[in-house]
Amino acid sequence: MNHPIVQTLILFGAMIAYSNGAVAQTQQDMILLPYREIPTAPDSFSAENVVARMVDGLGFRYYWATEGLRPEDLAFRPSPEARTSEETIDHILGLSTIIVNALKNQPNVRTGEETSALSFDTKRKKTLDNLQQASDLLKNSGGHLADYDIVFQNGDAQTVFPFWNMINGPISDALWHVGQVVSFRRSSGNPFNSKASVLTGKVRE
């Protein structure tokens, strides 16, 4: 049988290894997720590049609005009638899907259910990936914004909106709701990281 001191040292070493592994995993996740910092701006101004930059700004804000949220933050709601932070995040995920679907010329099929059963981490990654894909499609677009309608499919019926409605609709709406998440997390005692500069799109060290 090992000496008690040896057992204690082994346990202590295992705890340090686990802690280091958890930190490494967190750092790896930060590297893998897009929008920890805003991408480099396009070289030229065009309608597609300007909208892509709006999406990049949304992605950066969303990344830091949702970074480090705790279960109590996700469950917070300012009033009984309001959405919780996590329900708001579900809504933003839905909006990000509408944005990328328009750029892929795919319809949005109405299901009548917006609350997602996915884990928070999965929803966060999916939202950020949707926004990055939307931005990349815009920057590499061979067409024009007029080619990208918003299409809602409900059975055999379709409702179609031009890309103008994307700007004042899903993109602006998502920015609105990201601001709500920031406000809610402040109210639940876990403020937005003040080192993340929304002006520069960088993180101050």
N, C-alpha and C positions, 0 to 999 in steps of 0.2 A: 504494500500500500504506500502511496506517495506520502511524504511528509506534509503536514498541514500548510507549512509555509510554501512548499513547492506547489501545492494545489492552488493556493491563493495567487501565486505568481502566474500560474497557467490561466486561471480565470481572469486575472487582471489583463493579461496579454490578449486573451480572446475578446474582452470588452473593447480594448483599444483597436484591435483589428476590425471589429464590427463597426465601431465609430468611424474609423478611417474609410471603411468601405461605403458607409452611408454618405459621408461627405463627398467621396469620389463619385458616387452615383448621382448625387444632387448636381455636382459640377458637370457631369456628363449630360444630364438632362438639360441643363442650361445651354450647353453647346448644341445639342441636337434640335432643340425647339427654335423655330425662327422668331425673329423680331425682338431678341434681347436688345439689339440696337437696330436702328433704322438702316436699310440698305443704302448704298451709294446712289445719289440722284442720277437719273438718266442724263445723257450728254446733251439732249436737245428737248425743246418744248414741243409737245404735240398734245392733242386732246387725249389720246390714249395714255401718254406718259403722265399727264397731269392727274388723271383719275387713278392711275397706278400709284402715284405718290400719296393720294388721299387714302388709298387702301393700306399703303405702308404705314402711314401715320396712325390709322386705326389699329393695325397689327401691333405697333409699338405700344400704344396706350393700353390695348387689351392685355398684352404680355405682362405689363407691370401692374395693371389693375387686378390681375388674378394671381400674381406671383405670391406664394407663401400664404395663401388663404387657409384658415383652419376650419374644422367642422363647425365651430360656433359662428365663424364669419359667414359660411355658406348658408347656415340656418337663419341668419338675421333677417328680419323684416321690420321696417320702420313703423308699420301699423298693421292691424289684423287684416286689412283689405289689400295690402300691398304684396307684391311678389317678394319671395326671399331672394337673397343674392344668388343662390344656385338656380332658382327658377329664372332669374334675369339672365344668367349665363346660358341656360337652355335656349332662351329667346335669341341671344346673340349668335349661338351656334346655328339656329335656324336661319337667321339673316345672312350669315356667312355662306350658307349653302345656297341661298337664293342668288347671292352675288356671283359665286363661281359657276352655278348652273347656267346663268345667262351668258357667261363668256364661253361656255362649252356648248351653247345652243341646246340645252336640255331643259325640259319642263320641270316644274316643281309640282309634285303630286301631293295633293291635300290628303292628310290622314286624319285631321281633326284632333290630333294629340301633339302637343309641343313639348311636354315634359319628357326628358330623356332618361332612360334607365342606365345609361353608361356611367362609369365612374367619373368623378370630377377631372382627374388627370387626363383621362381619355377624351373627354369633351374639350378640355383646354387645348390639347394637342391637335385635335381635329379642327377646331376653329382656327388656330394659327396656321395649320397646313392649308385650309381652304383659302385664307386670305393671301398666303404666299403664292398659291397656285393662281388665284385671280390676278394678282399683281403681275406675275410672270406672263400670263396670257395676254394681258393688256400691253405690256412692254414689247412682246414679240408678235403682236397682232399684225396680220397682213391685211386686215379689213379696216372697218371704221365703226365707231360706236353705234351708228345707226343700224349695224348688222346684228346687234346684241339685244334682243327684246327680252323682257321678263315674261315668262309664260307660266301660268298657273293651270294645272290640269285637275279637273274634278269630274271623274268618270269620263264621259265622252265630250264634255264641255271644256273649252279653253277660254281663259281670259288673258289678253296680251297687252302689255304696256311697253312703250318705247324706253330706250336707255335713259332718257331724261328722268323718268320716275325712279331709276336706280339711284341717281344722285340725291334727290330730295327724299327718297324712300329708304331702302335698306341700308345704304352707306351712312346717311345722316342719322337714321334711327339707331344703328349700331353704336355710333359715337355717343349718342344721347345715353344709351343704356350702359356703356362702359363708364361714363361719368357717374351713373347711379351706383355701380359696383364700388367705385372709389369712395363715394360718399357713405355707402353702407358699411364698408370695412372700417372707415374712420369711426363710425358710430359704434361698431362692435369692438373697438379698441385695438385695431391692427392697421394703422395708416399706410397709405401708399408710400413706396420708397422715395424719399425726397431727393435721392441722388440721380434718379432717372429724369433727364431733362427732355420735356416734350418739344422744346424749341430746337435743340440740336439733334435729338434722337440718339443721344449718347448717355452713358452712365458715368457720372462723375466719380472718380476714385477718392 
